């Protein structure tokens, strides 16, 4: 029989965790089921598709329609349009209290991809990031979207580099930064993997690395991205720019399991402490909605 590997995880390391956000006042998942979610963003209640919600709804369809200001109607696998049930604004703002004296502000709007500009479950990561950083620490946020993690890190005084391949999304994050009363985030409209590999050649390292890679997409110059083809290369390269004592937050909504992500990171950083599990939301009618897979890595 083969001898146990000294780097093999113990049984206690293999526990999968559920992470739920706390502290929200401007977001609430009211109900979920039958392939949809009913949730409140500020004063607006919205209906959006949710493939993971395969159970029965806790409320009736008429209750959903009575509460909802608008519903997203898919017209294809990745796009659609919003159908308003009442007058709705072009944009609106919500806040998340990252500390007793600092709110993160988010400008929201209706997009043709069912999103509105924030993933509220990510607040569980924002808080973890803010608790681990302080002035002078360096954080790199890859595939950074509208910047919740970037804002959380910057609120601590950390030096933040924000990388996303879509210029309009980077502009959206800048608006959120200004609404939050912050400045000084470094912006990069760049392919994330190329950025990481250049940082590796330069010898740069970071105290916190945050990654939320999509399952597919296009870079600034039309480069094709498919997660399953790039994931191993991305993690192997990214692991080398995590400073000793540094941390990683990586999640994905692509359908990859937490254990799959954990296997990649254990191979890349065998001595690291790793937690793996799901980001989730509590529904007001009792269900638990899993939203994505998450790993947190702490390098010794």
Secondary structure, 3 states (H helix, E strand, C coil): CCCCCCCCCCHHHHCEEEEECCCCCCEEEEEEECCEEEEEECCEEEEEECCCCCCCCCCCHHHHHHHCCEEEEECCCCCEEEEECCCCCCEEEEEEEEECCEEEEEEEECCCCCCCCCCHHHHHHHHHHHHHCCCCCEEEEECCCCCHHHHHHHCCCCEEEEEECCHHHHHHHHHHHHHCCCCCCEEEECCHHHHHHHHHHHCCCEEEEEECCCCEEECCCCCEEEHHHHHHHHHHHHHCCEEEEEEEEEEECCCCCHHHHHHHHHHHCCCCEEEEEEEEEECCCCCEEEEEEEEEEECC
